[in-house]
Every structure is written in C-alpha cells, then in structure tokens.
Amino acid sequence: MIPITTLVHEVARVFGPKPAIISDRWTVSYEELDERINRLANAYRELGLQHGDRFAVMATDSIEHIETALAICRAGGVYVPLNYRLREEEVGYLLSDSDPVLLAVDPDYLDIARAVRQKVTSVRHVVVFGAASDDVLAHDDVVSRGAATYPSVELRPDDVVQIQYSSGTTGLPKGAVLTHHTLSSRTAIGLVESGRFAGDISFHNAPFFHVAGSQLDYSVLVKGGTVLRHRQFDAERAAHALQDLGVTSAFFVPSMINAVLQVPEISSLDFSKLRLIEYGAAPMPQAQLRAAIDVFGCSFVQLFGAGTEGGMQAILPAEDHIVGGTDVQTRRLSSIGRPTAFTEVRVINEDGIPVSPGEIGEIISRGPANMREYWGKPEATAETLRDGWLHAGDMATVDEDGYLYLVDRKKDMIIRGGENIYPTEIELALCEHPRVLEAAVIGVPDDHWGENVHAIVVTRHGETLTGDEVIEFCRQRLASYKKPATIEFVDALPRNASGKILKRELREPYWKDAGRSI
C-alpha cells in the first residue's frame, strides 16, 4: 500500500489552497502543509535522521505535531508519539527503550526533555514547538532551513514507520511496531467503514499521540477533507466549534459527549451541518445516547479497536443505533458491533475453538491492521501474535448475528475518559509505600469518565493509612490521570487456589447494578 505521507502529497496536488488543518492558532492549506512537510523532512535528514531512526514527539494536538509526524515518515524515520501527561521517569523509560535521535516537544514539556536528555544519549537534538534557546532548536527555524523539494527517500511498505507504546501486564510499556502497510491498511478500513468526503470538516478529540487520533486525521487528509484540532479538549469550546465552523463529522469518547451535553447553552446551538459522530473506548449508556441524538440530530457510529496492537476490530454502524426499538435492537446498543472490513475476528475458548453464541471467550483477530511485533520484545510478541492471530486478551460473547459483547478487558485495563490505564502499574506504585502490604486496582463506574480508578489496599500489620495519604503518594509517582480516585481498605484480598487475586470478585459489587460490565 502507498504510505500515508505519500498520499497526503498526492492529495495536496489536487486540493492545493483548500484548508487541510484548522488549529487553535492558525490554519494550513494542503499546498502549505505539503511544502512544510517536505522542508521538515529534508531538515531532519540534515540533522542526522537516517532511514529507520526513531524520532519521539511529546506534544499536544497542533498543526506542528501533525506535520512533524508526517515529515518523520517522509524522511524515512520512525515516529514515536509520547503521552504528554507522563512524568519524567516514564518518559525516560520510553526514550531509553526506543533510542530516538531527535525529540520534539511543546514548550510546557521542555524541562522534562532537558532532564531526560542527560540520561538518554541517543538524542542528538531537541526541537521545541516554540522559541529557540542555546540547547534546543525552534520548530519554525527547522522548517525554514529545509529544502522545499520532495525528499528522495525510498519508502517501502514493510518499513517501520511508527512505534506506539502501550502498557503491558508487568506495568512496563511495550512498543507496537507499525509499518507503512499497517497504517495505510488501518486508514483504508476507516474509510470503508465510516466514510470520508472531501467536503468534510472533521473535529477529532482523540489525542494525536493515540493511535486512534492519528488514524482519524489521516483518514480525512487522504480524502482531501479538513481536520479540526484543539490542543486539548474543552467542552464549551468544542460545542461552539461544532456550530461555528460547520463541522460535519466528529469523534469523541463517551465522557466527552457527556461533558458537551452539559454545556448550559447546548440546546440553543445549531448543529444542522453535523452528519456523524463517531465514538469509541466504550459503549455509550442508552440514556446518554438518547440525549445526544436529541441534541445533535445526527448519526452515531461506535468504533472498537484492539488498542495499539490491532487497530479497529469492530464497528456498530449508524443503522444499529436505535433507541427505543425492539429487544434485539436495544440489546445491540450494548455491543461493540461486528467485525470491520478486511479483518477476521473469532471468539475462542481456552482450547482455541470458536465459542457458541452466549459463551465467553477471547477475541482474536487477523488482518493487515495488526502490528508487526513489539519493539525489542520477542517473547511478548510470541505471546500476543500466534500463527498470525492477535491475542489482545479482550473477553467477549458473540450472538447469533455476529455481534460482539465485551465481558472483560484485556489484562484488567481501565478506560477513563478514553485514556487506557493499566492497574499493574498503579499497584506497583502503591506497594512502594512502606505501610502498604499489597494492593489491587480496578475500574469502577463513573458517570463522567465512564470508569475511574479504585484502589483496594491491605496495610501492613499494625499500620494505618488514610485514603488521602495514599492518593497523594500516587500523585507523586504517576501521571495525574492514573492516580486512584477512591481508596478502600480491606484485611485481605480474595485469591484463587493458585494465589491469583480475583479481580472479577472485587469488581462485582460495583458493576452488578450498572447494566454493563465495563
């Protein structure tokens, strides 16, 4: 398949002066974007970026971030997006693992960049999306120094183009290796399933550092549409942007939709141009869906993916978003839909045999959207990719019509407002406290975030702790969105015969009346 960055170049030849991306600060046309990507790619080569070298980016959503990612790809490099909410220690681990030769950051994260650069010797240059200083290059200066001609770099379908990090069962992040073929396949699947038009103005609220965020943008850009990006989500600004900029399609996680619905003047805004809202990370509660349909008056589509490893696996299309329908139609609203195009999906038991309708099994998938491997982790790769099938660990049932219903999340992952949170990482941090004997972390229902982090703690004999003390301890060691929202103290954690903590038993009291299990 043709690389995304090459497709953007071809689209720019057709749509030249048309707006490609609208951001908080400025708007860039297709012809301007393409020239800037060329200049950046050539400048990166001059700075030492060679074919296959990694280039990490820690930034919020902006034109600068998007053009940097596309320029890295056009230069033959490997884009390594970093979550800008991570702390210095977490960033340091990711950079040590990926060994980037260049690092680009927003000004807000320059202190972290300077600190980790002292430890990660592979980084030769730091580029800031702001003003230059003695030890960093300004992004705009880098744009100016590069030639405007298309780089003479051969891009092959099997070349690595992105390393997307996600946490694993041990709490240490793993980098999913994505090739040009992978990204182009994921974009093609999105185009087939959701539909994109050159006349679209698409407002995306999945962070660009998330694989879903970049894929959404790419699917619009390769069709000649216009991407709207805010640096960070704000419900009131988002509501007015939908109206004022004539947005035709948008992506939110359910907690964002809920926040937009709470904007006081929401009922007086005009959303007549909005034809589609896509959402992901979790099914939407029916009451919220009903309210959203009433307010926005457009179609809704749910997207489900296997995270960084597998891209979009299933889709619940607009025709299945029927509120107040038959029992079957109502039940389908709690599903994640059916498999996407070009993707084989099975739900299997422990023996690898497809389950019968209603039986719980593991979702596995095979197709061109799957990652190639985990970066530098052959054992984890072998565990996750078996005979071409991706085993992401999501547990589900399937009905007679092929609709999938999630039962449990891979490795007990929590999704809080669209952010993937892995309990093991938090449990390890909790157990660093000298008065904590052991801890278990689960996701519990939250009206705003969908799920929130709940820690169940066993203190050492004779020791006492308060919930506030535990939360503050975590605040100092974890990104803010990962810290527990609530703490529960117990005498012991339930375990099975092999000593494994029974997290399903811990979750049951919180979810039994929620009408869903995640």
C-alpha positions as CSV (number, residue, x, y, z in Angstrom):
1,M,0.0,0.0,0.0
2,I,1.0,3.6,-0.6
3,P,2.4,5.3,2.6
4,I,0.1,7.9,4.2
5,T,2.7,10.7,3.8
6,T,2.9,10.0,0.1
7,L,-0.9,10.0,-0.2
8,V,-1.0,13.4,1.5
9,H,1.5,14.7,-1.0
10,E,-0.7,13.5,-3.9
11,V,-3.9,14.9,-2.3
12,A,-2.1,18.3,-2.0
13,R,-1.6,18.4,-5.7
14,V,-5.4,18.3,-6.2
15,F,-6.7,20.3,-3.3
16,G,-3.8,22.9,-3.1
17,P,-5.3,26.0,-1.4
18,K,-8.0,24.2,0.5
19,P,-7.7,24.2,4.3
20,A,-6.1,20.9,5.4
21,I,-5.9,21.5,9.2
22,I,-7.6,24.1,11.4
23,S,-6.0,24.5,14.8
24,D,-6.4,26.9,17.8
25,R,-3.7,29.2,16.4
26,W,-3.8,29.0,12.6
27,T,-5.0,27.2,9.5
28,V,-2.8,25.5,7.0
29,S,-3.8,24.7,3.4
30,Y,-2.9,21.5,1.6
31,E,-0.2,23.1,-0.5
32,E,1.3,24.8,2.5
33,L,1.2,21.7,4.6
34,D,2.9,19.6,1.9
35,E,5.7,22.1,1.5
36,R,6.3,22.3,5.2
37,I,6.4,18.5,5.4
38,N,9.0,18.5,2.7
39,R,11.1,21.2,4.4
40,L,10.9,19.4,7.7
41,A,11.8,16.0,6.2
42,N,14.8,17.4,4.4
43,A,15.9,19.3,7.5
44,Y,15.6,16.2,9.7
45,R,17.8,14.4,7.3
46,E,20.4,17.2,7.6
47,L,20.1,16.9,11.4
48,G,21.1,13.2,11.2
49,L,17.8,11.3,10.9
50,Q,18.5,8.2,8.8
51,H,16.3,5.6,7.4
52,G,14.8,3.7,10.4
53,D,15.9,6.1,13.1
54,R,13.4,7.0,15.8
55,F,12.1,10.5,16.4
56,A,10.0,11.0,19.5
57,V,7.3,13.7,20.0
58,M,5.8,14.8,23.2
59,A,3.2,17.4,22.4
60,T,-0.5,18.3,22.5
61,D,-2.6,18.4,19.3
62,S,-1.4,21.0,16.8
63,I,-0.5,21.5,13.2
64,E,3.1,21.4,14.3
65,H,2.6,18.0,15.8
66,I,0.8,16.5,12.8
67,E,3.2,17.9,10.2
68,T,6.1,16.6,12.3
69,A,4.7,13.1,12.3
70,L,4.2,13.2,8.5
71,A,7.6,14.6,7.9
72,I,9.3,12.0,10.0
73,C,7.6,9.4,7.9
74,R,8.5,11.2,4.6
75,A,12.2,11.3,5.7
76,G,12.2,7.5,6.3
77,G,12.2,7.8,10.1
78,V,10.1,6.2,12.8
79,Y,7.5,8.4,14.6
80,V,7.4,7.6,18.4
81,P,4.5,9.5,20.0
82,L,4.6,10.1,23.7
83,N,1.7,10.8,26.1
84,Y,2.3,14.4,27.2
85,R,0.8,13.6,30.6
86,L,3.6,11.2,31.5
87,R,6.2,12.1,34.2
88,E,9.9,12.4,33.7
89,E,10.7,8.8,34.8
90,E,8.0,7.4,32.5
91,V,9.3,9.5,29.6
92,G,12.9,8.4,30.4
93,Y,12.0,4.8,30.1
94,L,10.2,5.1,26.7
95,L,13.2,7.1,25.3
96,S,15.7,4.6,26.7
97,D,13.7,1.8,25.1
98,S,13.3,3.4,21.7
99,D,16.6,5.3,21.4
100,P,15.4,8.2,19.3
101,V,17.9,10.5,17.6
102,L,15.6,13.5,17.8
103,L,12.9,14.7,20.2
104,A,10.3,17.3,19.6
105,V,8.2,18.8,22.5
106,D,5.8,21.6,23.4
107,P,7.3,24.4,25.5
108,D,5.5,23.1,28.5
109,Y,7.5,19.8,28.4
110,L,10.9,21.3,27.7
111,D,12.1,20.8,31.3
112,I,11.3,17.1,31.0
113,A,13.1,16.9,27.7
114,R,16.2,18.6,29.1
115,A,16.2,16.3,32.1
116,V,15.8,13.0,30.2
117,R,18.3,14.1,27.5
118,Q,21.0,13.9,30.2
119,K,20.3,10.2,30.6
120,V,19.3,9.2,27.0
121,T,22.5,9.7,25.0
122,S,20.9,8.8,21.6
123,V,19.1,12.1,21.4
124,R,21.2,14.5,19.3
125,H,18.8,17.4,19.0
126,V,15.7,18.7,20.8
127,V,13.1,20.6,18.8
128,V,10.6,22.8,20.5
129,F,7.3,24.0,19.1
130,G,8.2,27.5,20.4
131,A,11.2,29.7,20.7
132,A,14.8,28.5,20.3
133,S,17.4,28.6,23.1
134,D,21.0,27.6,23.4
135,D,20.3,23.9,23.7
136,V,17.1,23.5,21.6
137,L,16.0,24.2,18.0
138,A,12.8,26.1,17.2
139,H,10.4,24.2,15.0
140,D,9.8,27.1,12.7
141,D,13.6,27.5,12.2
142,V,13.8,23.9,11.2
143,V,11.0,24.4,8.7
144,S,12.9,27.3,7.2
145,R,16.2,25.5,6.9
146,G,14.9,22.6,4.8
147,A,14.6,22.4,1.1
148,A,11.0,22.6,-0.3
149,T,11.6,19.7,-2.7
150,Y,10.1,16.2,-2.2
151,P,12.7,14.1,-0.4
152,S,14.5,11.4,-2.4
153,V,13.9,8.7,0.1
154,E,12.5,5.3,-0.8
155,L,9.6,4.3,1.4
156,R,8.8,0.6,1.3
157,P,5.5,-0.9,2.6
158,D,7.3,-3.1,5.2
159,D,9.4,-0.2,6.6
160,V,8.7,0.6,10.2
161,V,7.0,4.0,10.4
162,Q,5.7,4.2,14.0
163,I,6.3,2.7,17.4
164,Q,3.2,3.2,19.5
165,Y,3.6,2.5,23.2
166,S,1.1,0.9,25.5
167,S,1.4,-0.6,28.9
168,G,1.6,-4.4,29.5
169,T,0.8,-6.9,32.2
170,T,4.1,-6.1,34.0
171,G,3.3,-2.4,34.1
172,L,6.3,-1.7,31.7
173,P,5.2,-0.2,28.4
174,K,5.6,-2.1,25.2
175,G,6.0,-0.5,21.8
176,A,3.8,-1.8,19.0
177,V,5.7,-1.7,15.7
178,L,3.7,-0.4,12.8
179,T,4.7,-0.4,9.2
180,H,3.6,1.8,6.3
181,H,1.4,-1.1,5.2
182,T,-0.1,-1.3,8.7
183,L,-1.0,2.4,8.8
184,S,-2.4,2.5,5.3
185,S,-4.5,-0.6,5.9
186,R,-5.9,1.0,9.1
187,T,-6.7,4.1,7.2
188,A,-8.4,2.2,4.4
189,I,-10.5,0.2,6.9
190,G,-11.6,3.5,8.4
191,L,-12.5,4.9,5.0
192,V,-14.6,1.9,4.1
193,E,-16.4,1.6,7.5
194,S,-17.1,5.3,8.4
195,G,-16.9,7.0,5.1
196,R,-15.0,10.2,4.4
197,F,-15.7,13.0,1.9
198,A,-13.6,15.8,0.5
199,G,-16.2,18.3,1.8
200,D,-15.9,17.1,5.4
201,I,-14.8,19.3,8.3
202,S,-13.9,16.7,10.9
203,F,-13.4,17.6,14.5
204,H,-11.3,14.9,16.3
205,N,-10.9,14.7,20.1
206,A,-8.8,11.6,20.4
207,P,-5.3,12.9,21.2
208,F,-2.9,12.7,18.2
209,F,-0.5,10.7,20.3
210,H,-3.1,8.0,20.5
211,V,-3.1,5.7,17.5
212,A,-6.8,6.3,17.1
213,G,-6.3,10.1,17.0
214,S,-3.6,10.0,14.2
215,Q,-5.6,7.4,12.2
216,L,-8.7,9.6,12.3
217,D,-6.7,12.6,11.0
218,Y,-5.1,10.5,8.3
219,S,-8.4,9.2,7.0
220,V,-9.6,12.7,6.5
221,L,-6.4,14.1,4.9
222,V,-6.1,11.3,2.3
223,K,-9.6,12.2,1.1
224,G,-9.0,16.0,0.9
225,G,-11.2,16.9,3.9
226,T,-10.4,19.4,6.6
227,V,-9.2,18.3,10.1
228,L,-10.2,20.5,13.1
229,R,-7.9,20.2,16.1
230,H,-7.9,21.8,19.6
231,R,-4.8,21.5,21.7
232,Q,-6.8,19.9,24.5
233,F,-10.5,19.1,25.0
234,D,-12.7,21.7,26.4
235,A,-16.5,21.0,26.4
236,E,-17.7,24.6,25.9
237,R,-15.2,25.3,23.1
238,A,-16.0,22.0,21.5
239,A,-19.7,22.7,21.5
240,H,-19.3,26.1,19.8
241,A,-16.8,24.8,17.3
242,L,-19.3,22.2,16.1
243,Q,-21.6,25.1,15.3
244,D,-19.4,28.0,14.3
245,L,-17.1,26.1,12.0
246,G,-19.7,24.0,10.3
247,V,-18.3,20.7,11.5
248,T,-19.7,17.7,9.5
249,S,-18.2,14.8,11.5
250,A,-16.6,14.4,14.9
251,F,-15.0,11.9,17.2
252,F,-15.4,11.9,21.0
253,V,-15.1,9.4,23.8
254,P,-18.5,9.0,25.7
255,S,-17.3,11.1,28.6
256,M,-16.6,14.0,26.3
257,I,-20.0,13.7,24.7
258,N,-21.5,13.8,28.2
259,A,-19.5,16.9,29.0
260,V,-20.6,18.7,25.8
261,L,-24.2,17.8,26.7
262,Q,-23.8,19.6,30.0
263,V,-22.8,22.9,28.3
264,P,-25.6,25.4,29.5
265,E,-26.4,26.8,26.1
266,I,-26.2,23.5,24.2
267,S,-29.9,23.4,23.3
268,S,-29.7,26.8,21.5
269,L,-26.7,25.9,19.3
270,D,-27.2,24.9,15.6
271,F,-25.8,21.5,14.6
272,S,-27.6,21.2,11.3
273,K,-24.3,20.5,9.3
274,L,-23.3,17.7,11.6
275,R,-24.0,14.4,9.9
276,L,-21.9,12.0,12.0
277,I,-20.5,11.5,15.5
278,E,-18.1,8.6,16.0
279,Y,-17.2,7.4,19.5
280,G,-15.0,4.8,21.0
281,A,-13.4,3.4,24.1
282,A,-16.7,2.1,25.5
283,P,-20.4,1.6,24.6
284,M,-22.5,4.6,25.4
285,P,-25.2,4.3,28.1
286,Q,-28.6,4.4,26.4
287,A,-29.8,7.4,28.3
288,Q,-26.8,9.4,27.2
289,L,-27.2,8.2,23.6
290,R,-30.8,9.3,23.6
291,A,-29.9,12.7,24.9
292,A,-27.1,13.0,22.3
293,I,-29.3,12.1,19.4
294,D,-31.9,14.6,20.6
295,V,-29.3,17.4,20.8
296,F,-27.1,16.8,17.8
297,G,-29.7,15.2,15.5
298,C,-27.1,13.2,13.6
299,S,-26.0,9.6,13.0
300,F,-23.8,7.8,15.6
301,V,-21.2,5.1,15.0
302,Q,-19.2,3.2,17.6
303,L,-15.7,2.1,16.9
304,F,-13.9,-0.6,18.8
305,G,-10.2,-1.4,18.5
306,A,-7.6,-3.7,19.9
307,G,-5.5,-0.7,21.0
308,T,-2.2,-0.1,19.5
309,E,-1.7,-3.7,18.5
310,G,-4.7,-4.3,16.2
311,G,-6.4,-1.1,15.1
312,M,-10.1,-1.1,14.6
313,Q,-11.7,-4.5,15.0
314,A,-15.4,-3.9,15.2
315,I,-18.0,-1.3,14.4
316,L,-21.5,-0.7,15.5
317,P,-22.9,1.3,12.5
318,A,-25.5,4.1,12.4
319,E,-28.3,1.7,11.5
320,D,-27.8,-0.2,14.8
321,H,-28.1,3.0,16.9
322,I,-31.8,2.7,17.5
323,V,-33.1,3.9,20.9
324,G,-36.5,2.6,22.0
325,G,-36.5,-0.2,19.4
326,T,-37.1,-3.9,19.8
327,D,-35.5,-6.0,22.4
328,V,-32.9,-7.2,19.9
329,Q,-32.2,-3.6,18.8
330,T,-31.9,-2.5,22.4
331,R,-29.5,-5.3,23.3
332,R,-27.3,-4.4,20.3
333,L,-26.7,-1.0,21.8
334,S,-24.6,-2.6,24.5
335,S,-22.5,-4.4,21.9
336,I,-19.3,-3.3,20.1
337,G,-20.8,-4.3,16.8
338,R,-19.5,-6.7,14.2
339,P,-16.0,-7.2,12.6
340,T,-14.7,-4.5,10.3
341,A,-13.8,-4.9,6.7
342,F,-10.6,-6.8,5.8
343,T,-10.5,-8.2,9.4
344,E,-11.0,-11.8,10.6
345,V,-12.4,-12.0,14.1
346,R,-13.0,-15.0,16.2
347,V,-14.1,-15.6,19.8
348,I,-12.4,-18.7,21.1
349,N,-12.2,-20.8,24.3
350,E,-9.1,-21.9,26.1
351,D,-8.6,-24.7,23.6
352,G,-8.7,-22.3,20.6
353,I,-12.2,-23.5,19.5
354,P,-14.8,-20.9,18.5
355,V,-17.4,-20.5,21.2
356,S,-21.1,-20.9,20.8
357,P,-23.4,-17.9,21.0
358,G,-23.5,-16.6,24.5
359,E,-20.4,-18.3,25.7
360,I,-17.5,-16.2,26.9
361,G,-14.2,-16.4,25.0
362,E,-11.2,-14.4,23.9
363,I,-11.4,-12.1,20.9
364,I,-8.6,-12.8,18.4
365,S,-8.2,-11.1,15.1
366,R,-6.1,-11.4,11.9
367,G,-5.6,-8.9,9.2
368,P,-3.4,-6.2,7.7
369,A,-4.1,-3.7,10.5
370,N,-2.3,-5.8,13.1
371,M,1.1,-4.7,14.4
372,R,4.2,-6.4,13.2
373,E,5.7,-7.0,16.6
374,Y,6.6,-5.5,19.9
375,W,9.7,-3.4,19.8
376,G,12.6,-5.4,21.2
377,K,10.4,-7.9,23.0
378,P,10.3,-11.2,21.1
379,E,8.7,-13.1,24.0
380,A,5.8,-10.7,24.4
381,T,5.4,-10.7,20.6
382,A,5.2,-14.5,20.5
383,E,2.6,-14.5,23.3
384,T,0.4,-11.9,21.6
385,L,0.8,-12.9,17.9
386,R,0.2,-16.6,17.3
387,D,0.0,-18.0,13.8
388,G,-0.9,-14.6,12.5
389,W,-3.7,-14.1,15.0
390,L,-3.6,-11.2,17.5
391,H,-4.5,-12.2,21.1
392,A,-5.1,-9.0,22.8
393,G,-6.9,-10.5,25.8
394,D,-10.3,-9.0,25.4
395,M,-13.1,-11.4,26.6
396,A,-16.4,-11.3,24.9
397,T,-19.5,-13.2,23.8
398,V,-20.9,-13.3,20.3
399,D,-24.6,-13.6,19.4
400,E,-26.3,-15.5,16.5
401,D,-25.9,-12.5,14.2
402,G,-22.2,-12.0,14.9
403,Y,-22.5,-9.0,17.2
404,L,-19.7,-8.9,19.9
405,Y,-20.3,-8.1,23.5
406,L,-17.4,-7.3,25.7
407,V,-17.3,-9.0,29.1
408,D,-13.8,-8.2,30.5
409,R,-10.9,-6.0,29.4
410,K,-7.5,-7.2,28.4
411,K,-5.3,-7.5,31.4
412,D,-7.9,-5.7,33.5
413,M,-7.3,-2.5,31.7
414,I,-9.3,0.6,32.8
415,I,-10.5,3.1,30.3
416,R,-11.0,6.5,31.9
417,G,-12.3,9.1,29.6
418,G,-10.6,7.4,26.6
419,E,-7.3,7.0,28.4
420,N,-6.0,3.4,28.8
421,I,-4.9,2.8,32.4
422,Y,-3.3,-0.5,33.4
423,P,-3.8,-1.5,37.1
424,T,-0.5,-3.3,37.5
425,E,1.5,0.0,37.1
426,I,-0.6,1.6,39.8
427,E,-0.4,-1.5,42.1
428,L,3.4,-1.4,41.8
429,A,3.4,2.3,42.8
430,L,1.1,1.6,45.8
431,C,3.2,-1.2,47.0
432,E,6.2,1.2,47.2
433,H,4.5,2.8,50.2
434,P,6.2,1.4,53.4
435,R,2.9,0.9,55.1
436,V,1.2,-1.0,52.2
437,L,1.3,-4.8,52.2
438,E,-0.5,-5.3,48.9
439,A,-3.0,-3.7,46.7
440,A,-5.4,-4.3,43.8
441,V,-6.7,-1.7,41.4
442,I,-9.9,-2.0,39.5
443,G,-12.1,0.2,37.3
444,V,-15.5,1.3,38.8
445,P,-18.4,3.0,37.1
446,D,-18.2,6.8,36.8
447,D,-20.9,9.0,35.4
448,H,-18.4,11.5,33.9
449,W,-15.4,9.4,32.9
450,G,-17.1,6.1,32.1
451,E,-14.7,4.4,34.5
452,N,-12.5,5.6,37.3
453,V,-9.6,4.2,39.2
454,H,-10.4,2.5,42.6
455,A,-7.6,1.0,44.8
456,I,-8.2,-1.7,47.3
457,V,-5.4,-1.6,49.9
458,V,-4.1,-4.0,52.6
459,T,-1.9,-2.2,55.1
460,R,0.9,-3.9,56.9
461,H,0.1,-5.3,60.4
462,G,-0.3,-2.6,62.9
463,E,-0.1,0.2,60.4
464,T,-2.7,2.8,59.4
465,L,-3.3,4.9,56.4
466,T,-5.8,7.4,55.1
467,G,-7.2,7.5,51.6
468,D,-5.8,11.0,51.1
469,E,-2.3,9.8,52.1
470,V,-2.5,7.0,49.5
471,I,-3.7,9.3,46.7
472,E,-1.0,11.9,47.4
473,F,1.6,9.2,47.4
474,C,0.5,8.1,44.0
475,R,0.2,11.7,42.7
476,Q,4.0,12.0,43.2
477,R,4.8,8.9,41.2
478,L,2.2,8.6,38.4
479,A,0.7,10.7,35.7
480,S,-2.3,12.6,37.2
481,Y,-5.0,10.6,35.3
482,K,-3.6,7.3,36.6
483,K,-3.8,8.1,40.3
484,P,-6.7,6.4,42.2
485,A,-9.8,8.4,42.7
486,T,-11.0,6.3,45.6
487,I,-9.4,4.1,48.2
488,E,-10.8,1.1,50.1
489,F,-9.0,-0.6,52.9
490,V,-9.5,-4.4,53.5
491,D,-7.9,-7.0,55.7
492,A,-7.1,-9.4,52.8
493,L,-7.6,-9.7,49.0
494,P,-9.6,-12.6,47.6
495,R,-7.5,-15.2,45.8
496,N,-8.0,-18.4,43.9
497,A,-6.2,-21.7,44.6
498,S,-3.1,-20.6,42.6
499,G,-2.9,-17.4,44.6
500,K,-4.1,-15.1,41.8
501,I,-6.2,-12.1,43.0
502,L,-9.8,-12.5,42.0
503,K,-10.4,-9.1,40.4
504,R,-13.7,-10.1,39.0
505,E,-14.9,-10.7,42.5
506,L,-13.6,-7.3,43.6
507,R,-15.4,-5.6,40.7
508,E,-18.7,-7.3,41.0
509,P,-20.2,-5.1,43.8
510,Y,-19.6,-2.0,41.8
511,W,-20.8,-3.3,38.4
512,K,-23.7,-5.6,39.2
513,D,-26.3,-2.8,39.0
514,A,-24.6,-0.8,36.3
515,G,-26.2,-2.6,33.4
516,R,-22.8,-3.2,31.9
517,S,-19.5,-5.0,32.9
518,I,-17.0,-2.4,31.7
